[in-house]
Amino acid sequence: MIAITGANGNLGKAVLSFLLQKTQAANIVAVVREPQKMAQFAGLGIQIRKADYNDPASLETAFQGIKRLLQVSSASYGEQAVTEEQNVVAAAVRQGVAHIVYTSTLSPSENPIFWGGQACRQTEQSIRESGMRYSIFRNSMYMETIPLFIGSAMENGQIYYSAGNGAVSFVSRIDIAEAISKILAQPEEGNQIYEITGEKAFTFADVAGLLQNIKGIACSYTDVPGEIFKSELLNAGLPEEEAVFYLNMGDSITAGEFALTDPKLEKLLGKKRLTTEEYLTQLLRNSEANAG
Ligand SMILES: NC(=O)c1ccc[n+]([C@@H]2O[C@H](COP(=O)([O-])OP(=O)(O)OC[C@H]3O[C@@H](n4cnc5c(N)ncnc54)[C@H](OP(=O)(O)O)[C@@H]3O)[C@@H](O)[C@H]2O)c1
């Protein structure tokens, strides 16, 4: 049996859809905290089990009989994220999971700037020490998050952010999901740590250049000092926690924590990765179609 945590999230749902093409539904368990969110998969023959990363007993029950597990990283911050992820690893060990696939981050260094890096580093360590076989996906930033960072630039071409000249190897979440589904269906030999990135890394000035080519209007990037950027987000009504998140990501990008590129994703997929330019072109086409 193969289980997917966070199965109703963006990544989990995509993994589930790919996995359904590779193995029988009866082999698949979707682990979610609100089963009603899985309505679109009800009736396909998968099992839906309820568990919360904060409730170790629920995780242990959900992992009964599971041999391969996708652990989708926590959506929480700081120590909370560490606890949630350690709960998942411990429950997997207790239930005899043979092989764990974990979605980490690109630079889980000792002292990462990225707020999620610390939890990922500790979870990776626990997994390596657990005795389970592992495949760790160190994912760069999803290209699907670009609209969150560039805001109204999709319409007016003006990007304001505090990411300096830092570059990001944006990667398609759908490509990541397909690669994970392949590993869940048929793991490679031994333990693996994959750096999962796009083909190239782009600064936000580069993203403005891509937008300019695609939209045919003048586009630019303005690097806004972090504290000014944060106070503008707060003035616009964003909660403090979210403003801090965007500021932290900007600092992390400036420091190059998402700049690495690696060819492994294409080897796993057996095809070309989606490029950032292709993604933006599709995005603009869709938004124009919706507007029209
Ligand atoms: N590389 C990147 O650019 C990037 C960007 C965003 C996030 N991430 C990380 O990658 C993960 C997957 O991405 P995604 O796009 O699929 O995120 P997502 O759509 O927000 O999905 C997160 C999933 O985690 C589940 N979850 C959250 N807290 C939980 C808890 N306490 N117990 C059980 N399940 C819980 C959510 O369930 P509910 O629906 O019940 O909340 C949801 O299914 C995220 O959780 C985050 O750690 C990476």
The ligand as an ORCA input file, in Angstrom:
! r2SCAN-3c Opt
* xyz 0 1
  N       8.547     24.788     -3.032
  C       7.617     25.713     -2.928
  O       7.580     26.733     -3.662
  C       6.533     25.567     -1.903
  C       5.492     26.484     -1.892
  C       4.480     26.316     -0.960
  C       4.539     25.258     -0.066
  N       5.591     24.393     -0.112
  C       5.701     23.235      0.808
  O       5.289     22.084      0.077
  C       4.147     21.484      0.712
  C       3.194     21.004     -0.366
  O       2.862     22.083     -1.229
  P       1.369     22.306     -1.686
  O       1.415     23.301     -2.789
  O       0.672     21.020     -1.890
  O       0.748     23.016     -0.375
  P      -0.794     23.094     -0.015
  O      -1.641     23.104     -1.229
  O      -0.926     24.226      0.959
  O      -1.073     21.713      0.749
  C      -0.599     21.461      2.034
  C      -1.232     20.154      2.499
  O      -0.751     19.881      3.813
  C      -1.899     19.567      4.617
  N      -1.683     19.906      6.008
  C      -1.358     21.114      6.518
  N      -1.295     21.030      7.856
  C      -1.615     19.745      8.176
  C      -1.741     19.045      9.401
  N      -1.536     19.649     10.581
  N      -2.060     17.735      9.369
  C      -2.279     17.109      8.188
  N      -2.177     17.722      6.991
  C      -1.856     19.023      7.000
  C      -3.005     20.425      4.042
  O      -4.248     19.957      4.494
  P      -5.487     20.976      4.777
  O      -6.144     21.219      3.438
  O      -6.340     20.231      5.728
  O      -4.909     22.237      5.353
  C      -2.759     20.218      2.563
  O      -3.278     18.992      2.150
  C       3.586     22.575      1.629
  O       2.911     21.997      2.746
  C       4.825     23.331      2.032
  O       5.510     22.676      3.098
  C       6.565     24.509     -1.023
*
